Amino acid sequence: MSVTPIRLLGDPVLRTPAAPVVDFDAELRQLVADLTDTMAAAGGAGLAAPQLGVGLRVFTWYVDGELGHLVNPVVATVGEEMQVGPEGCLSIPGYGYDCRRSLHVVATGLDAHGEPVRVEGSHLLARAVQHEVDHLDGVLFVDRLDPAARAAALAEIAEADWAGAAAWTPRVEVSPH
């Protein structure tokens, strides 16, 4: 098992857009294994490479008994239906807030061997895919909250035992999802 420490809010790697994967080698497969093992050990629904300090466009998910990973993902919404529901993040441990996301998505990309992958999901899987792709773009789910909820969340998070390890500046993002 290769469980790796998860980077926390304030770490600059979480705000840096990840680079596309170009080498589909043993090192990439080890990264996918590390992501999977760490996600499972932490009890998460997803984990992106930047959360382990690796600036590559890779994430894993485990939702409704389905385990998978996606390399160089591209996500598209299906329809205009939205969902609002609780969302948390392994990089913001112990906190969760209602976040607005698309209800249905389709994501395409590659597996760790460079083979094409297509993932279609609704509800929790759609939320997890959008959340992890955001990580790859340097966006955190608290950035997606409305201004009042974001301010309240950031004030609450600032009181966490682990908060303040690094400077973090919130930014507002308009979701393409």
ROTORPA-169668 format. One record per residue (C-alpha): y, x, z; residue in one letter. Coordinates in pm, whole numbers, plus 50000, padded with zeros to 5 digits. Layout:
YXZA;...
//
This chain:
500005000050000M;503435013549907S;505964994850117V;509475008850069T;512635002450276P;514814974850135I;518484982750076R;520864960350269L;524154943850182L;526794970950169G;524644996049981D;526465003849653P;523215002849453V;523184965049505L;526524962549323R;525624985249032T;524234969148715P;520734982448647A;519825001748332A;517224989348085P;513755004348116V;512885027047823V;509725044447950D;506675022848009F;504705048848199D;502835054548524A;506135058048710E;507165022948602L;503785008748701R;504175025349042Q;507625009449078L;506124975149002V;503414981749264A;506044992549518D;508124961549447L;505074939049479T;503824954949802D;507274955449961T;507984919349860M;504644908050006A;505144927450330A;508624912350372A;507474877150286G;509904873249997G;509784851649684A;511164880149472G;512404915949481L;514444935749229A;514334973349173A;517934979049296P;516844965249633Q;514614996049660L;517425018549539G;516135020849182V;518685012048914G;516264997848657L;515944962548519R;512664952848687V;511774925448934F;508734909049087T;508174873749213W;505674854449418Y;506274817049400V;503814788449448D;500874812449444G;501984829049120E;502604866549129L;504374883848844G;506894909348729H;509374912048447L;510924942848287V;514224940648096N;514494903148154P;516694879247962V;517124845248123V;518274812847963A;518834778948120T;516984748647989V;519144717647999G;522114711748222E;520384699748540E;521384718748850M;519844722549193Q;521534729849524V;519304743149795G;518684769950053P;518604805649931E;518144838150116G;517814874650026C;515724903350159L;518884924650135S;520714900150365I;517944895050623P;518094865450854G;520674845550659Y;520374817250410G;522864793750251Y;522814765050004D;523384779049656C;523804761349322R;521424772149043R;520044758348719S;516994736748773L;515024749848473H;514964784448314V;513064804848059V;512934842348103A;511594867147852T;510974904047886G;508114928547907L;505364937648150D;504814972548291A;502864982147979H;505574970547737G;503824938247638E;505944906847588P;506154881847876V;507644846947884R;508164828348211V;509184791848229E;510074777848566G;511704749948758S;512874745549115H;511884775549332L;510644797349043L;513854790548849A;515894799149160R;513914831349218A;514244842948856V;518004836648852Q;518404853749191H;516514884849082E;518264887448744V;521544885348935D;520414915549139H;519874934548814L;523464926348718D;524884937849056G;525464902149177V;524344888449515L;523664851849586F;526584849849830V;528834856649528D;527644823249387R;528754802549688L;531914781549667D;534954799149819P;534844781750159A;531084786150200A;531334822450087R;534064830250341A;532054814050621A;528864832050514A;530554865950495L;532124861150839A;528714852350982E;526954881150805I;529594905850927A;528284899551280E;524714910051190A;523294940251374D;522704957751040W;526114949050887A;528834974550833G;526635003350724A;528675005850403A;531794989850266A;531224958550062W;533784939049867T;532844903349773P;533504892049420R;533434858149257V;531054852848967E;530644823348736V;526934818248687S;525654820048331P;522424804148462H;
//
